[in-house]
Amino acid sequence: MSIKVIIAGFKGKMGQAAYNMVTEDPALELVGLLDPLTPEKEVAGVPVFNQKEDLSGVEADVWVDFTTPKVAYENTRFALEQGFAPVVGTTGFTSDEIKGLVEFSRQKELGGLIAPNFAVGAVLLMQFATQAAKYFPDVEIIELHHDQKKDAPSGTAIKTAELISKVRPQKHQGAMDEKELLKGARGAEMDGMRIHSVRLPGLVAHQEVIFGGQGEGLTLRHDSYDRKSFMTGVNLGIKEVVKKKELVYGLEYLL
């Protein structure tokens, strides 16, 4: 029996990649599309909606969300209210919002996934960085994305820093009396680490985690050159959340 899927934000680049992935997988069935501005009423026989509330009567198993940080939280909560297991690639959630959605999913006994990054290589980079941080507490993160990305730093960079913080000894990095001659030159600070965001046309999604030690350095890097790199994780997420009873934050919990 196929898994019935709704895609919110299907007109965006990630939404289009998700559309192609779902329609090409015989185990998945696309039953609804959401975009607030499109005049289309259907695409290849699949109904298109402008308001999420109009999807309340649609029979679906999974809600895939590639919208914007402005509406992602409301969309995810709506999906859970309707009994759709959310698979969310939109970033910009606060820690309190994630905690609240996890608690709500438990009440509804619904699986779900919020993933800062769906590329398997990016998830592996986070795990490798967590291992390295035990031995190299001096670390800086550089994330690079296309110039249309609306949030900074990226959800992947924040998630990486959160994982590192769990194992990294607390310390101040750099000179105690350092002074920024230009505001922001040292990047954002998170638990003593620094995160730098680059936004340029031509980029897709890239991240470096740079460690420094006595007389040595270690650099971990992941590059997504095409949005197809995320679809393996999205496909996995769709097929796994229908088996779960709780929303998780991070693809690593489903690997």
C-alpha positions, 0 to 999 in steps of 0.5 A: 500500500502506497504512502500518501504524500502532501508537498507544501512549498512545491514551487520552490527548488527543493519542493520541485526536487521533492515533487520529482522524487515522490512521483518517481517512487512507486511506493509513494503517492502524491495526493496534494500540493500547497503553494500560496501564490500559484494560480494552478488548480492541479498538476498532472492530476494532483490538486493544488491548494493555496491555503493549508486549511483547504487540505484538512479534508485530504486523506494523506499520511505524510506532509513534506514541508519546504516552505519558509521559516515564517510559516514552517512552525504553523504548517508543522503544527497544522500537519500534526493536528490533521494526522499527517506525519510531518517531514520538514526541511524548512529551517528557522525553528527555535528550540522551544518550537521544536520542543513543543512540536515533539510534545504535541506529536507524542500526544497525537502518537504521530511520527515526524522529522525536522531535519536541518539537512537531508543529505546523508553526507551532511549528517555524517559530517555532524557525527564526525565533528562530534567525535573530533570535538572530544579531542579538538575543543577549538573549532569554528564552523563556516557554512556557505549557501546560495544568496536566496537563503533567508536564515543565517546561520543555517539550521545545519550549522546550528545543529552541528554546534549543538551536537558539538556542545554536548561533548566539547569542554567549555572554553573561550576561543581566541585572545581574551582581549581580541577586538573586532575592528568591523562588527561581525568579523568574528562571526556569530558566537554559540557556546564559545564557538564561532559560526560564519555564514557565506551567501553567494550565487552559484552555491547550493549548500556547503559546510566546513568544520575547522578544528585547531590543535597544538601544531595541527589542524583538522578540516571536515567539509561537505558539499551539496552540488545539486538538490538531488543530494537531499532526496535520499534523506527525504525519501527515507524520512517519508518512509520512516516517520509513518512507523514512528510515534514521535517527532525527531529533530535530525535525520541521524535518528532515523538512519 
